[in-house]
């Protein structure tokens, strides 16, 4: 890749933006007010704003391998707390995608070095749902299903946090689980029943 092309693309992007609104960057510099936090995968094929048809300032984004929400990961927890408590987002989306390399790696027994502790969290998702997953004979379908189940479990991890619980009580914040199909370009809503999940875990995870 010739990185000079990136800067040429940037110049064209600036011109295109200013052609539509000469004060575009002046307004952009005044601050951000997104209503949506998007937690997605670092995969280069899955670009958050593009697949949702949104632009700068409309979505707060965090990406990591396999769209994980791990309680001891200060990176994702800092993003969640900033987005919920300071930006006051009303929606949090966990978006996985089919053909996810992180999920695929977690399905294998290979020693992957530094990735092992990260992938262990995905393997825990497999362990929780092993009866359902082991009943799926087609490996590709099992792979896709683990992608979906992983999204759901990361939504549950979000619901366990004090920030999300408080924002739900105060202003009705909602957590959503989506999957991006890289083969068709479609976004699939897994229709996470946020209130049911919340009710199911509140006995143990309720935080005032």
PyMOL commands that set and color helices and strands:
alter all, ss='L'
color gray80, all
select helices_A, chain A and resi 4-20+24-28+48-52+74-86+101-106+113-128+130-134+139-159+162-171+194-205
alter helices_A, ss='H'
color red, helices_A
select strands_A, chain A and resi 36-41+59-64+91-97+174-180+187-189
alter strands_A, ss='S'
color yellow, strands_A
deselect
rebuild
show_as cartoon
